[in-house]
Amino acid sequence: MGAGVGRVTAVFIFFLQLIFAPAAFSAAQEPGAAPPAKVQQLFQLLDDPEVRHWIETRPGIETRQASPAPVAVTPPQSFASRWIAEARRHLTALLNAAPRVLPEWQAARDRVSGDMQSQGRLPIIWAFALVLLIGYGAEFLLRRLLRRSASRNNAQSGSGLAAFVRIAPLIAFAIAAIAAFVTADWPSNLGAAVAPLLIAWIVARLLIAIASAVLTPAISGRAATDQARSYVSLTPHSARYWLRRSVLFICTVAFVWAIGDMMRALAFPEDVRNLTGAVLGLVVLGLAIDTTLRRPVAEMAPARRILRNALIVSFLILLWFFWVAGVEVLFWLGVYVLGLPPLLRFTSAATRTMLDAAAAEDFRVLRNVLIERGARLVIIALAAVWLAMAFRINGAQMMQDDAFNRIFRGVLAGIVILLAADLVWQLAKESINVRMARASLTVQDSAELARNTRLRTLLPILRNFLAAFIAVVAGMMVLSGLGVEVGPLIAGAGVFGVAIGFGSQTLVKDILSGVFYMMDDAFRVGEYIQSGSYKGTVESFSIRSVKLRHHRGPVFTVPFGSLGAVQNMSRDWVIDKFMINVSYDADVAK
């Protein structure tokens, strides 16, 4: 009680000081004026460490410091030390959050229960039933319609169509269920709690359907009998094992994600969410370790298999530690290193089932390239976007180096740009190859034959120019993403190119001469030409030269600038003069 009285007295004195401070200071500044006894007593109380500590820690009260407190200057930390400090802080927060996990869950349950009681449990249950009824009804109708259409067209044996018949109804279920859920009037807390569970259930069903569509032919043995459609090199036992494990793993990961997103929607504290995610991550870690140890593998030495399993298990434990420590950038990098190569191989193998060899040539080629290269582009692009998001959200707190951030984002964008350039190049190259294959067919029409020979002449040059153009544009875009100023680089390259052009006039002459030869249609692939001492059948072109096959076998590589006037002996018609020597006594008529 004495301490309380003392604190009240100190506060009272402090307010007195605030009120009477101007007068006291003015009196103190008068020359020769001694401070009164009460003022001296006030100064003594303010100099007391306990009183000063209580006043400084009291909210809403500010004191005037005689001299500013020295600011502690923290020494610059290295890259690794910042990561370690952030991980230590994160782990400490997890330990401190352990006593508050159950109270937070009870509070969230009370909030959801309050919403349900405010609107009534029965209407909410009927609303849930209606959402599921609409979703499963749309799925049932579309599945029945697709199966009837497939059986009518006798196309059920196609693997691509079978996968579509299995996956498309689930997409209809997702669209219908989400639309019904969004249009319903849900309480805020209840809607936030149920929406992640619904999304997780939809995504899990889609992924399970895809895995089943890919692995079912291998389980039934059809992939082994049909080599044209063999897209997984698995025995039925291995395919059955991976299907069961994939279903279990998909459901577990979807549940963990739904719990984390539901806690975020229900405004759980961040440390409680992280602790719950770490505990649920143990379940995923145990499932991954069990899958690693039980997976069917090819016959190998026991020591080699034990070493491989030990390395994979150690890597999985390290990933879990990164997840628990909050180092999400390293966690996702490790996940990509471990899972992205087999996922790309699996996707490439699975997309081969969708390739249509019976379609029209142009459509088949473009469709095959889009399926194979497009699937790889989508997977890597999504992985890069997710890694960039994780880096911006989590890594920015630990790594404040702007140059490193710019390089990191530029590398991710460069990977996507290179993959997109590869897709464009593959589409262009395959289209040109199809045209060249058609132009190589034997035809009877002379005009068609001339058109085909001209295509066989120009298309290889066009392909080379497209390859160089796509490579240069993609390289410039990658450099621009890395922060390099492309404008001065192009200007410098132009000046350098002019200087090189003066020093390599012969090369420029060859290239320009080849362009004009092609524009004049002077010769084509397959024609016999003669230029000076060079003659032969035109076999192929490059940017600066032409290859001539002599009738005795040698091949001449002649620069375009050295050709000069060209005699084309295969175009339209040719008159050849030659002399025949006969003896005087020969029969002239014969």
KEVEXBA-992712 format. One line per 8 residues: their letters; for each residue x, y, z of C-alpha. Coordinates in nm, 4 decimals. Layout:
BEGIN
a) X:Y:Z ~ ...
***
This chain:
BEGIN
mgagvgrv) 0.0000:0.0000:0.0000 ~ 0.2905:0.2288:0.0732 ~ 0.4279:0.1685:-0.2761 ~ 0.0908:0.2628:-0.4257 ~ 0.0746:0.5821:-0.2253 ~ 0.4284:0.6611:-0.3341 ~ 0.3387:0.6142:-0.7039 ~ 0.0308:0.8347:-0.6709
tavfiffl) 0.2431:1.0969:-0.5038 ~ 0.5010:1.0761:-0.7793 ~ 0.2314:1.1199:-1.0452 ~ 0.0875:1.4139:-0.8584 ~ 0.4301:1.5710:-0.8341 ~ 0.4887:1.5037:-1.2026 ~ 0.1695:1.6850:-1.3021 ~ 0.2680:1.9678:-1.0702
qlifapaa) 0.5963:1.9821:-1.2531 ~ 0.4186:2.0047:-1.5891 ~ 0.2006:2.2872:-1.4600 ~ 0.4616:2.4822:-1.2780 ~ 0.7639:2.4026:-1.4943 ~ 0.7681:2.7398:-1.6798 ~ 0.7633:2.9364:-1.3577 ~ 1.0293:2.7181:-1.2001
fsaaqepg) 1.2555:2.7474:-1.5033 ~ 1.2064:3.1242:-1.5220 ~ 1.2850:3.1547:-1.1524 ~ 1.5905:2.9365:-1.1927 ~ 1.7167:3.1513:-1.4784 ~ 1.7015:3.4687:-1.2688 ~ 2.0524:3.5535:-1.1506 ~ 2.1086:3.4928:-0.7852
aappakvq) 1.7657:3.3305:-0.7238 ~ 1.7908:3.0040:-0.5288 ~ 1.5264:2.7375:-0.6022 ~ 1.2659:2.6832:-0.3326 ~ 1.2810:2.3756:-0.1095 ~ 0.9827:2.2081:-0.2742 ~ 1.1406:2.2446:-0.6157 ~ 1.4594:2.0890:-0.4859
qlfqlldd) 1.2535:1.8030:-0.3434 ~ 1.0845:1.7627:-0.6850 ~ 1.4202:1.7458:-0.8595 ~ 1.5383:1.4838:-0.6116 ~ 1.2307:1.2725:-0.6780 ~ 1.2795:1.3014:-1.0527 ~ 1.6406:1.1924:-1.0153 ~ 1.5286:0.8774:-0.8329
pevrhwie) 1.5847:0.5794:-1.0746 ~ 1.2634:0.4022:-0.9702 ~ 1.0503:0.7130:-1.0240 ~ 1.2101:0.7858:-1.3594 ~ 1.1650:0.4248:-1.4739 ~ 0.7986:0.4282:-1.3741 ~ 0.7382:0.7591:-1.5542 ~ 0.9152:0.6426:-1.8723
trpgietr) 0.7233:0.3145:-1.8890 ~ 0.3885:0.4809:-1.8173 ~ 0.1836:0.5009:-2.1439 ~ 0.0688:0.8478:-2.2465 ~ 0.3379:1.0315:-2.0427 ~ 0.6414:1.1841:-2.2092 ~ 0.9396:1.3193:-2.0235 ~ 1.1840:1.5783:-2.1384
qaspapva) 1.5280:1.4220:-2.1473 ~ 1.8219:1.6334:-2.0481 ~ 2.0280:1.4630:-2.3158 ~ 1.9173:1.2161:-2.5846 ~ 1.9944:0.8525:-2.5178 ~ 2.2713:0.7160:-2.7362 ~ 2.1414:0.5221:-3.0336 ~ 2.2848:0.1757:-3.0560
vtppqsfa) 2.4378:0.1255:-3.3984 ~ 2.4123:-0.2363:-3.5000 ~ 2.7039:-0.3575:-3.7045 ~ 2.6208:-0.4719:-4.0595 ~ 2.5333:-0.8385:-4.0690 ~ 2.6301:-1.0835:-4.3363 ~ 2.3859:-1.2666:-4.5605 ~ 2.4052:-1.5928:-4.3632
srwiaear) 2.3853:-1.4215:-4.0239 ~ 2.0587:-1.2488:-4.1201 ~ 1.9111:-1.5824:-4.2210 ~ 2.0238:-1.7443:-3.8962 ~ 1.8911:-1.4564:-3.6863 ~ 1.5556:-1.4668:-3.8646 ~ 1.5309:-1.8444:-3.8208 ~ 1.6162:-1.8160:-3.4494
rhltalln) 1.3528:-1.5463:-3.4033 ~ 1.0960:-1.7602:-3.5832 ~ 1.1695:-2.0684:-3.3708 ~ 1.1492:-1.8634:-3.0524 ~ 0.8096:-1.7310:-3.1591 ~ 0.6908:-2.0886:-3.2176 ~ 0.7925:-2.1928:-2.8675 ~ 0.6200:-1.8919:-2.7154
aaprvlpe) 0.3022:-1.9662:-2.9129 ~ 0.2585:-2.3203:-2.7790 ~ 0.0458:-2.2241:-2.4722 ~ -0.1937:-2.0190:-2.6887 ~ -0.2822:-2.2803:-2.9506 ~ -0.5803:-2.4353:-2.7694 ~ -0.7280:-2.1007:-2.6537 ~ -0.7090:-1.9635:-3.0082
wqaardrv) -0.8851:-2.2691:-3.1489 ~ -1.1532:-2.2460:-2.8825 ~ -1.2042:-1.8770:-2.9593 ~ -1.2357:-1.9501:-3.3316 ~ -1.4831:-2.2290:-3.2600 ~ -1.6872:-1.9915:-3.0466 ~ -1.6936:-1.7334:-3.3263 ~ -1.8106:-1.9867:-3.5831
sgdmqsqg) -2.0678:-2.1307:-3.3401 ~ -2.1983:-1.7820:-3.2730 ~ -2.2487:-1.7222:-3.6440 ~ -2.4296:-2.0525:-3.6822 ~ -2.6573:-1.9798:-3.3870 ~ -2.7349:-1.6313:-3.5161 ~ -2.8692:-1.7630:-3.8470 ~ -2.9813:-2.1059:-3.7348
rlpiiwaf) -2.8091:-2.4412:-3.7814 ~ -3.0772:-2.5976:-4.0004 ~ -3.0670:-2.3333:-4.2795 ~ -2.6882:-2.3546:-4.2885 ~ -2.6987:-2.7354:-4.3145 ~ -2.9509:-2.7094:-4.5959 ~ -2.7279:-2.4545:-4.7714 ~ -2.4304:-2.6940:-4.7516
alvlligy) -2.6439:-2.9765:-4.8868 ~ -2.7625:-2.7562:-5.1723 ~ -2.4059:-2.6611:-5.2686 ~ -2.2981:-3.0257:-5.2798 ~ -2.6157:-3.1266:-5.4642 ~ -2.5608:-2.8654:-5.7349 ~ -2.1928:-2.9612:-5.7751 ~ -2.2441:-3.3374:-5.7897
gaefllrr) -2.5515:-3.2925:-6.0112 ~ -2.3508:-3.0997:-6.2712 ~ -2.0755:-3.3604:-6.2520 ~ -2.3219:-3.6497:-6.2984 ~ -2.4967:-3.4906:-6.5966 ~ -2.1750:-3.4028:-6.7806 ~ -2.0186:-3.7433:-6.7119 ~ -2.3252:-3.9231:-6.8449
llrrsasr) -2.3380:-3.7007:-7.1537 ~ -1.9688:-3.7513:-7.2326 ~ -1.9837:-4.1282:-7.1882 ~ -2.2881:-4.1550:-7.4116 ~ -2.1199:-3.9426:-7.6794 ~ -1.7976:-4.1449:-7.6564 ~ -1.9803:-4.4781:-7.6825 ~ -2.1793:-4.3481:-7.9814
nnaqsgsg) -1.8594:-4.2514:-8.1662 ~ -1.6719:-4.5698:-8.0641 ~ -1.3843:-4.3536:-7.9428 ~ -1.3679:-4.4696:-7.5851 ~ -1.0387:-4.6531:-7.6487 ~ -0.8478:-4.3284:-7.6986 ~ -0.6381:-4.2478:-7.3925 ~ -0.6665:-3.8731:-7.4373
laafvria) -1.0456:-3.8882:-7.4708 ~ -1.0721:-4.1235:-7.1734 ~ -0.8748:-3.8793:-6.9589 ~ -1.0976:-3.5943:-7.0764 ~ -1.4128:-3.7931:-6.9932 ~ -1.2750:-3.8491:-6.6431 ~ -1.1506:-3.4965:-6.5699 ~ -1.4091:-3.2727:-6.7408
pliafaia) -1.6981:-3.3666:-6.5030 ~ -1.4793:-3.2723:-6.2059 ~ -1.4232:-2.9305:-6.3606 ~ -1.8002:-2.8981:-6.3960 ~ -1.8371:-2.9932:-6.0277 ~ -1.5819:-2.7281:-5.9293 ~ -1.7497:-2.4519:-6.1300 ~ -2.1010:-2.5387:-6.0110
aiaafvta) -2.0048:-2.5837:-5.6443 ~ -1.8015:-2.2614:-5.6281 ~ -2.0777:-2.0660:-5.8024 ~ -2.3394:-2.2001:-5.5600 ~ -2.1144:-2.1291:-5.2610 ~ -2.0426:-1.7720:-5.3709 ~ -2.4067:-1.6847:-5.4398 ~ -2.5238:-1.8126:-5.0985
dwpsnlga) -2.5398:-1.5750:-4.8021 ~ -2.2898:-1.7163:-4.5518 ~ -2.1859:-1.5715:-4.2173 ~ -1.8415:-1.4172:-4.2432 ~ -1.6599:-1.6507:-4.0045 ~ -1.8383:-1.9618:-4.1305 ~ -1.7725:-1.8781:-4.4952 ~ -1.4058:-1.8116:-4.4209
avapllia) -1.3784:-2.1489:-4.2474 ~ -1.5566:-2.3545:-4.5142 ~ -1.4185:-2.1967:-4.8335 ~ -1.0622:-2.3389:-4.7941 ~ -1.2016:-2.6862:-4.7253 ~ -1.4170:-2.6707:-5.0394 ~ -1.1282:-2.5484:-5.2563 ~ -0.8958:-2.8165:-5.1146
wivarlli) -1.1532:-3.0880:-5.1841 ~ -1.1988:-2.9708:-5.5455 ~ -0.8234:-2.9501:-5.6155 ~ -0.7608:-3.2882:-5.4503 ~ -1.0292:-3.4554:-5.6638 ~ -0.8845:-3.3053:-5.9825 ~ -0.5289:-3.4141:-5.9016 ~ -0.6419:-3.7634:-5.8040
aiasavlt) -0.8358:-3.7925:-6.1312 ~ -0.5280:-3.6887:-6.3310 ~ -0.3057:-3.9371:-6.1469 ~ -0.5618:-4.2122:-6.1963 ~ -0.5987:-4.1341:-6.5683 ~ -0.2221:-4.1515:-6.6157 ~ -0.1505:-4.4627:-6.4056 ~ -0.4584:-4.6748:-6.4792
paisgraa) -0.3316:-4.8004:-6.8200 ~ -0.0064:-4.9107:-6.6553 ~ -0.2003:-5.0869:-6.3784 ~ -0.4152:-5.2770:-6.6288 ~ -0.1117:-5.3656:-6.8414 ~ -0.2251:-5.1817:-7.1541 ~ 0.0779:-4.9529:-7.1504 ~ 0.3100:-5.2501:-7.1793
tdqarsyv) 0.1223:-5.4038:-7.4759 ~ 0.0755:-5.0823:-7.6730 ~ 0.4173:-4.9331:-7.7278 ~ 0.2765:-4.6396:-7.9211 ~ 0.0821:-4.5322:-7.6122 ~ 0.3356:-4.6411:-7.3532 ~ 0.3900:-4.3298:-7.1441 ~ 0.5001:-4.4787:-6.8113
sltphsar) 0.7696:-4.7400:-6.7738 ~ 0.6125:-4.8958:-6.4633 ~ 0.5060:-5.2448:-6.3813 ~ 0.1442:-5.2936:-6.2692 ~ 0.2627:-5.3401:-5.9097 ~ 0.4676:-5.0176:-5.9142 ~ 0.1891:-4.8216:-6.0828 ~ -0.0617:-4.9444:-5.8235
ywlrrsvl) 0.1734:-4.8434:-5.5408 ~ 0.2319:-4.4942:-5.6802 ~ -0.1391:-4.4422:-5.7395 ~ -0.2212:-4.5249:-5.3762 ~ 0.0630:-4.3076:-5.2486 ~ -0.0295:-4.0184:-5.4748 ~ -0.3896:-4.0284:-5.3510 ~ -0.2753:-4.0332:-4.9884
fictvafv) -0.0196:-3.7598:-5.0421 ~ -0.2610:-3.5345:-5.2348 ~ -0.5282:-3.5658:-4.9655 ~ -0.2786:-3.4952:-4.6861 ~ -0.1255:-3.1903:-4.8509 ~ -0.4691:-3.0539:-4.9445 ~ -0.5869:-3.0938:-4.5834 ~ -0.2768:-2.9205:-4.4458
waigdmmr) -0.3190:-2.6324:-4.6895 ~ -0.6907:-2.6009:-4.6065 ~ -0.6183:-2.5849:-4.2319 ~ -0.3535:-2.3174:-4.2814 ~ -0.5713:-2.1059:-4.5073 ~ -0.8707:-2.1454:-4.2750 ~ -0.6627:-2.0258:-3.9789 ~ -0.5504:-1.7249:-4.1809
alafpedv) -0.9109:-1.6450:-4.2749 ~ -1.0226:-1.6748:-3.9120 ~ -0.7558:-1.4221:-3.8026 ~ -0.5349:-1.6610:-3.6049 ~ -0.2094:-1.5021:-3.4871 ~ 0.0821:-1.5656:-3.7155 ~ 0.2900:-1.7557:-3.4597 ~ -0.0021:-1.9892:-3.3815
rnltgavl) -0.0494:-2.0557:-3.7539 ~ 0.3192:-2.1301:-3.7960 ~ 0.3227:-2.3688:-3.5005 ~ 0.0176:-2.5562:-3.6317 ~ 0.1778:-2.5756:-3.9765 ~ 0.4972:-2.7154:-3.8259 ~ 0.3042:-2.9878:-3.6425 ~ 0.1032:-3.0782:-3.9532
glvvlgla) 0.4258:-3.0703:-4.1510 ~ 0.5458:-3.3604:-3.9377 ~ 0.2621:-3.5691:-4.0809 ~ 0.3653:-3.4816:-4.4361 ~ 0.7303:-3.5513:-4.3475 ~ 0.6431:-3.8942:-4.2058 ~ 0.4413:-3.9816:-4.5150 ~ 0.7250:-3.8703:-4.7443
idttlrrp) 0.9852:-4.0713:-4.5495 ~ 0.7631:-4.3800:-4.5504 ~ 0.7097:-4.3423:-4.9269 ~ 1.0843:-4.3107:-4.9810 ~ 1.1651:-4.6242:-4.7829 ~ 0.8849:-4.8382:-4.9300 ~ 0.8997:-4.7260:-5.2928 ~ 0.9633:-4.9952:-5.5542
vaemapar) 1.3029:-4.9479:-5.7181 ~ 1.5158:-5.1391:-5.9612 ~ 1.7544:-5.4018:-5.8389 ~ 2.0710:-5.2487:-5.6960 ~ 2.3347:-5.3155:-5.4343 ~ 2.2016:-5.2914:-5.0761 ~ 2.4687:-5.0413:-4.9735 ~ 2.3841:-4.8143:-5.2667
rilrnali) 2.0119:-4.8308:-5.1892 ~ 2.0699:-4.7533:-4.8188 ~ 2.2915:-4.4572:-4.9084 ~ 2.0351:-4.3203:-5.1547 ~ 1.7514:-4.3558:-4.9040 ~ 1.9601:-4.1911:-4.6321 ~ 2.0358:-3.8926:-4.8564 ~ 1.6708:-3.8491:-4.9570
vsflillw) 1.5489:-3.8792:-4.5955 ~ 1.8094:-3.6273:-4.4786 ~ 1.7032:-3.3878:-4.7520 ~ 1.3369:-3.4260:-4.6497 ~ 1.4194:-3.3530:-4.2857 ~ 1.6170:-3.0471:-4.3939 ~ 1.3162:-2.9267:-4.5926 ~ 1.0931:-2.9677:-4.2871
ffwvagve) 1.3407:-2.7678:-4.0791 ~ 1.3364:-2.4885:-4.3384 ~ 0.9561:-2.4908:-4.3209 ~ 0.9532:-2.4764:-3.9423 ~ 1.2214:-2.2061:-3.9306 ~ 1.0226:-1.9887:-4.1719 ~ 1.2890:-1.9929:-4.4439 ~ 1.0323:-2.0438:-4.7178
vlfwlgvy) 1.2649:-1.9445:-5.0009 ~ 1.5077:-2.2275:-4.9264 ~ 1.2140:-2.4595:-4.8592 ~ 1.0601:-2.4048:-5.2024 ~ 1.3986:-2.4211:-5.3723 ~ 1.4510:-2.7609:-5.2098 ~ 1.1027:-2.8743:-5.3113 ~ 1.1750:-2.7760:-5.6716
vlglppll) 1.5109:-2.9521:-5.6716 ~ 1.3512:-3.2681:-5.5354 ~ 1.0178:-3.2725:-5.7169 ~ 1.0421:-3.0638:-6.0339 ~ 1.2598:-3.2995:-6.2495 ~ 1.0390:-3.6094:-6.1927 ~ 0.7272:-3.3948:-6.2343 ~ 0.8536:-3.2684:-6.5714
rftsaatr) 0.9399:-3.6217:-6.6838 ~ 0.6013:-3.7456:-6.5694 ~ 0.4234:-3.4583:-6.7438 ~ 0.6136:-3.5141:-7.0682 ~ 0.5269:-3.8829:-7.0560 ~ 0.1634:-3.8156:-6.9715 ~ 0.1172:-3.5569:-7.2462 ~ 0.2219:-3.8133:-7.5069
tmldaaaa) -0.1110:-3.9851:-7.4501 ~ -0.2851:-3.6734:-7.5803 ~ -0.0922:-3.6639:-7.9087 ~ -0.3139:-3.7316:-8.2063 ~ -0.1341:-3.9083:-8.4895 ~ -0.4471:-3.9401:-8.7042 ~ -0.5235:-3.5681:-8.7343 ~ -0.4254:-3.3420:-9.0224
edfrvlrn) -0.0506:-3.2907:-9.0507 ~ -0.0353:-2.9185:-8.9699 ~ -0.2837:-2.9427:-8.6861 ~ -0.1151:-3.2516:-8.5408 ~ 0.2300:-3.0939:-8.5369 ~ 0.1152:-2.7678:-8.3777 ~ -0.1033:-2.9518:-8.1286 ~ 0.1766:-3.1890:-8.0273
vliergar) 0.4240:-2.9049:-7.9773 ~ 0.1728:-2.7037:-7.7758 ~ 0.0948:-3.0027:-7.5539 ~ 0.4530:-3.1125:-7.4888 ~ 0.6317:-2.7777:-7.4672 ~ 0.3304:-2.5881:-7.3344 ~ 0.2863:-2.8234:-7.0388 ~ 0.6505:-2.7799:-6.9430
lviialaa) 0.6238:-2.4015:-6.9839 ~ 0.3128:-2.3850:-6.7633 ~ 0.4659:-2.5969:-6.4852 ~ 0.7959:-2.4079:-6.4708 ~ 0.6216:-2.0692:-6.5037 ~ 0.3874:-2.1485:-6.2148 ~ 0.6838:-2.2689:-6.0075 ~ 0.8753:-1.9482:-6.0834
vwlamafr) 0.5774:-1.7289:-5.9957 ~ 0.5213:-1.9129:-5.6689 ~ 0.8908:-1.8888:-5.5795 ~ 0.8868:-1.5156:-5.6555 ~ 0.5833:-1.4693:-5.4307 ~ 0.7462:-1.6659:-5.1471 ~ 1.0657:-1.4649:-5.1882 ~ 0.8832:-1.1317:-5.1817
ingaqmmq) 0.6692:-1.2219:-4.8802 ~ 0.9233:-1.4127:-4.6712 ~ 1.2676:-1.3416:-4.8070 ~ 1.2388:-0.9650:-4.8192 ~ 1.2517:-0.9507:-4.4404 ~ 1.5823:-1.1318:-4.4291 ~ 1.7592:-1.0172:-4.7452 ~ 1.7492:-0.6417:-4.7990
ddafnrif) 2.0005:-0.6362:-5.0832 ~ 1.8312:-0.4690:-5.3795 ~ 2.0861:-0.6042:-5.6262 ~ 2.0272:-0.9602:-5.5080 ~ 1.6489:-0.9138:-5.5267 ~ 1.6734:-0.7763:-5.8796 ~ 1.8973:-1.0597:-5.9931 ~ 1.6712:-1.3177:-5.8303
rgvlagiv) 1.3604:-1.1831:-6.0012 ~ 1.5490:-1.1454:-6.3282 ~ 1.6636:-1.5072:-6.3210 ~ 1.3091:-1.6317:-6.2612 ~ 1.1734:-1.4119:-6.5401 ~ 1.4589:-1.5204:-6.7667 ~ 1.3706:-1.8867:-6.7206 ~ 1.0108:-1.8206:-6.8231
illaadlv) 1.1220:-1.6074:-7.1206 ~ 1.3595:-1.8767:-7.2454 ~ 1.0897:-2.1419:-7.2161 ~ 0.8432:-1.9217:-7.4060 ~ 1.1077:-1.8584:-7.6743 ~ 1.1674:-2.2330:-7.6965 ~ 0.7928:-2.2891:-7.7457 ~ 0.7769:-2.0285:-8.0249
wqlakesi) 1.0887:-2.1716:-8.1902 ~ 0.9567:-2.5280:-8.1778 ~ 0.6252:-2.4202:-8.3318 ~ 0.8009:-2.2319:-8.6125 ~ 1.0558:-2.5061:-8.6752 ~ 0.8016:-2.7867:-8.6885 ~ 0.5772:-2.5855:-8.9217 ~ 0.8712:-2.5254:-9.1557
nvrmaras) 0.9702:-2.8924:-9.1406 ~ 0.6159:-2.9949:-9.2344 ~ 0.6192:-2.7584:-9.5316 ~ 0.9581:-2.8896:-9.6425 ~ 0.8384:-3.2497:-9.6129 ~ 0.5388:-3.1713:-9.8314 ~ 0.7597:-2.9897:-10.0828 ~ 0.9829:-3.2975:-10.1088
ltvqdsae) 0.6969:-3.5152:-10.2402 ~ 0.7003:-3.6077:-10.6078 ~ 0.4305:-3.4309:-10.8106 ~ 0.3428:-3.4356:-11.1806 ~ 0.2400:-3.0736:-11.2222 ~ 0.5352:-2.8627:-11.3397 ~ 0.4067:-2.5475:-11.1692 ~ 0.3617:-2.7340:-10.8433
larntrlr) 0.7084:-2.8845:-10.8815 ~ 0.8612:-2.5392:-10.9338 ~ 0.6768:-2.4048:-10.6277 ~ 0.8008:-2.6965:-10.4168 ~ 1.1624:-2.6512:-10.5234 ~ 1.1415:-2.2802:-10.4389 ~ 0.9997:-2.3646:-10.0934 ~ 1.2803:-2.6145:-10.0361
tllpilrn) 1.5230:-2.3364:-10.1216 ~ 1.3814:-2.0556:-9.9101 ~ 1.2450:-2.2367:-9.6036 ~ 1.5871:-2.3459:-9.4622 ~ 1.7101:-1.9864:-9.4877 ~ 1.3922:-1.8637:-9.3182 ~ 1.4418:-2.1196:-9.0417 ~ 1.7970:-1.9999:-8.9774
flaafiav) 1.6869:-1.6353:-8.9655 ~ 1.4030:-1.7189:-8.7265 ~ 1.6397:-1.9065:-8.4953 ~ 1.8792:-1.6109:-8.4834 ~ 1.5967:-1.3586:-8.4396 ~ 1.4261:-1.5499:-8.1556 ~ 1.7594:-1.6065:-7.9813 ~ 1.8532:-1.2378:-8.0005
vagmmvls) 1.5122:-1.1142:-7.8827 ~ 1.4999:-1.3653:-7.5958 ~ 1.8543:-1.2732:-7.4914 ~ 1.7681:-0.9026:-7.4908 ~ 1.4565:-0.9644:-7.2815 ~ 1.6548:-1.1718:-7.0307 ~ 1.9211:-0.9009:-7.0014 ~ 1.6507:-0.6376:-6.9562
glgvevgp) 1.4953:-0.8454:-6.6769 ~ 1.8348:-0.8624:-6.5051 ~ 1.8529:-0.4826:-6.5020 ~ 2.0863:-0.4344:-6.7981 ~ 2.0121:-0.1247:-7.0071 ~ 1.9329:-0.2746:-7.3474 ~ 1.9112:0.0583:-7.5366 ~ 2.2786:0.1573:-7.5016
liagagvf) 2.3732:-0.2039:-7.5643 ~ 2.1854:-0.2050:-7.8954 ~ 2.3338:0.1317:-7.9913 ~ 2.6824:0.0102:-7.9050 ~ 2.6251:-0.3095:-8.0971 ~ 2.5144:-0.1020:-8.3960 ~ 2.8319:0.1068:-8.3915 ~ 3.0403:-0.2048:-8.3409
gvaigfgs) 2.8526:-0.3720:-8.6265 ~ 2.9338:-0.0829:-8.8596 ~ 3.3005:-0.1100:-8.7671 ~ 3.2937:-0.4853:-8.8202 ~ 3.1109:-0.4317:-9.1493 ~ 3.3934:-0.2158:-9.2845 ~ 3.6436:-0.4792:-9.1791 ~ 3.4444:-0.7720:-9.3197
qtlvkdil) 3.3109:-0.6398:-9.6475 ~ 3.3416:-0.9797:-9.8075 ~ 3.1069:-1.1379:-9.5545 ~ 2.8521:-0.8589:-9.5979 ~ 2.8846:-0.8923:-9.9742 ~ 2.8182:-1.2655:-9.9526 ~ 2.5075:-1.2221:-9.7368 ~ 2.3581:-0.9425:-9.9482
sgvfymmd) 2.4363:-1.1295:-10.2702 ~ 2.2570:-1.4345:-10.1365 ~ 1.9506:-1.2227:-10.0519 ~ 1.9340:-1.0868:-10.4075 ~ 1.9884:-1.4313:-10.5592 ~ 1.6907:-1.5561:-10.3607 ~ 1.4802:-1.2573:-10.4613 ~ 1.5643:-1.3130:-10.8294
dafrvgey) 1.4911:-1.6881:-10.7969 ~ 1.8165:-1.7532:-10.9824 ~ 1.8378:-2.1191:-10.8770 ~ 1.6669:-2.3658:-10.6476 ~ 1.7541:-2.6814:-10.4611 ~ 1.7895:-2.9706:-10.7054 ~ 1.8804:-2.7609:-11.0103 ~ 2.2083:-2.7917:-11.2009
iqsgsykg) 2.3923:-2.4604:-11.2299 ~ 2.7308:-2.3396:-11.3499 ~ 2.9203:-2.0294:-11.2455 ~ 3.2715:-1.9862:-11.3739 ~ 3.4666:-2.2980:-11.2858 ~ 3.1993:-2.4175:-11.0396 ~ 2.9143:-2.6351:-11.1542 ~ 2.6927:-2.8952:-10.9964
tvesfsir) 2.3519:-2.9678:-10.8461 ~ 2.2346:-2.7289:-10.5739 ~ 2.2047:-2.9273:-10.2501 ~ 2.1559:-2.6696:-9.9738 ~ 2.2056:-2.3093:-9.8677 ~ 2.3420:-2.1203:-9.5735 ~ 2.3335:-1.7480:-9.5034 ~ 2.6510:-1.6806:-9.7017
svklrhhr) 2.7155:-1.9794:-9.9298 ~ 2.5642:-2.2503:-10.1487 ~ 2.6671:-2.6168:-10.1771 ~ 2.7043:-2.7599:-10.5282 ~ 2.7376:-3.1336:-10.5908 ~ 2.9487:-3.2000:-10.9030 ~ 2.8347:-3.4811:-11.1295 ~ 3.1581:-3.6637:-11.0481
gpvftvpf) 3.0942:-3.6426:-10.6724 ~ 3.2845:-3.3476:-10.5212 ~ 3.0903:-3.0829:-10.3264 ~ 3.1737:-2.7141:-10.3785 ~ 3.0882:-2.4642:-10.1039 ~ 3.0754:-2.1373:-10.2960 ~ 3.0150:-1.7976:-10.1296 ~ 2.7361:-1.6019:-10.2921
gslgavqn) 2.9691:-1.3107:-10.3565 ~ 3.1914:-1.5312:-10.5745 ~ 2.9181:-1.6730:-10.7958 ~ 2.8739:-1.3858:-11.0367 ~ 2.6707:-1.4759:-11.3444 ~ 2.4906:-1.8084:-11.2963 ~ 2.3942:-2.0512:-11.5732 ~ 2.0875:-2.2500:-11.4713
msrdwvid) 2.0746:-2.5633:-11.6828 ~ 1.7607:-2.7093:-11.5227 ~ 1.5129:-2.4233:-11.5733 ~ 1.2568:-2.4653:-11.8519 ~ 1.4683:-2.5811:-12.1507 ~ 1.8333:-2.5849:-12.2678 ~ 1.9988:-2.6266:-12.6089 ~ 2.3335:-2.8013:-12.5975
kfminvsy) 2.5681:-2.7997:-12.8949 ~ 2.8115:-3.0834:-12.9369 ~ 3.0188:-3.2278:-13.2248 ~ 3.0177:-3.5860:-13.3482 ~ 3.3255:-3.7010:-13.5393 ~ 3.2772:-3.9780:-13.7998 ~ 3.5078:-4.1313:-14.0576 ~ 3.4887:-4.0433:-14.4252
dadvak) 3.3664:-4.3862:-14.5276 ~ 3.0784:-4.3909:-14.2747 ~ 2.7177:-4.4218:-14.3831 ~ 2.5874:-4.0660:-14.3381 ~ 2.2198:-4.1691:-14.3390 ~ 2.2815:-4.4296:-14.0714
***
